[in-house]
Amino acid sequence: MSENDNIQKLESLYAAFGRGDINTILANVSDAADWGTDTVAKAVPWYGIRRGREGVADFFATLDREVEFTTFEPKVFAATGDQVFVHVDIAYKVKKNGRATSTGSVHEFTLRDTVVIRFRAFEDTASVRDAWNG
């Protein structure tokens, strides 16, 4: 796929997330996906690395269970080869304690044959951990 095709693919997956259509995202993720945020903030349940489509499904189920998004706005998409980088503004409330947090995040995706094989998020994990620990 071209870089523009990869960007369009990711734009469609972010739109699916905005609609709550997680099944569309899962249909576009490899069975062997490598997905997550690599951080020492291990107490935050949606952080960590998950493997496979089932791991990705668990990631989204955990997010749904633990946070209420107030902002989720992909701002910039850029690609080089099979990698797509997306800058996203995120804000949410932690359901267990009502604490709010916001962060800019850079999402890095690697695609192969039109499916996502790897995802990493880079964000202020300390502020998210502080909101989680409340």
N, C-alpha and C positions, 0 to 999 in steps of 0.2 A: 504494500500500500504506500501511497505517497504521504508526505508529511501532512498535506492538507486533508487527505482522507483520514489519517489518524486523528487529527484535530476534530474533524467532523464526527468521528466515532465517539470521541470523548465528550464532545458537546451533547451528543444524543444520550450518553449515559448519565451525565449530570442532569439533563432534563428529566430522565426517568427517575432519578433520585428525588428531584423536586416534586414529582407526581406521586412519590411513594411506591414506584414500580420497581421493587427490588428484583423481581423475577427477570426483568429485561437485563439488569446488570449481571445477574448470575449466569444468564444465557450467553453472555459475552466475556466470561472469565474462564480461563483454562482449568481443566480438572486438576492440574498441578500448580495452581497459582501460589505465589509467594506474596503475602499481603500484610501490611501493617505499619506501625510506628515503632521504630527501634529506640527505646528509651529506658532509663533507669527508673522511671516513674511507674513501676510495675503494679501499684495499687489501683491504678485507673483501669477499669476492666476492658475497655475497648482498645487499649494500647497492647503492644506486644506483636509478635509475628504469628500469623495464621497460615496454614497450608491447605491448598485445595479449595474447590468450590464450596465444600461444607464449611471450611474455616471462614471463607468470605461471608457465607450466609450467617454464621455465628457472629461475625463482626457487626453486620447490619442489625441483627436481632438484639445484640447487646446495646448498640447505640439507641435503638428504639426504646428499649426497656429503661435506659439510664438517663437520657437527656431529652430535653424539649428545645428544639432549635428555634431561635428567634431571628437569626440571620444565617443564610447559607448562600453566598453569592460568588460564583466563579467569575473572576474579573479578567484574567489574561490567560490565553492558551498559546503555548509556543512548542514547536516540535523540532527535533533533529533526528533524522532517521526513524527508528522505531520507538523513540522515546518522546513522550508528551509531558510537558510541565504545565501545571495549572495553578495560578495564584487564586486562593479562595479566602474571602472574608467570612469568618464564622463567629457566631455568638449563640450561646445556649444557656439554659438553666439546668442544673443538676437536679434530677427529680428527688433524690433521697434527702437533700438538705435545702433546696431552694436557692442555692448559691448560683450566681450568674458569672460567666466569664466570656471573654472574646479574645480572638487571636487571628492573625493572618496566618495562613498555612500555604505551603507549597506542596503540591501533590505531584509525584513523579510516577509515571506509568511507562511500562514497557509492553509493547504489543508484538505479537507474532501471528501472522496469517489471520488478521482481523480480530484476534481475541487478546485480552489482557492477561499477561503471564506474570507481571510483577507490579506491585504498588507500594510506594513508601510515602508517608506524610512527614513533613518537617514543620514543626510549630513550637510555640512556647509551652513545652510540656510542663514546666514548673508552675506556670499560672493555672493550667488545667488541673494539675495535681493538687494545688492549693484549694481550688474550688471544690474538687472531689472530697478532700479531707475536711473541708468546711470548718 
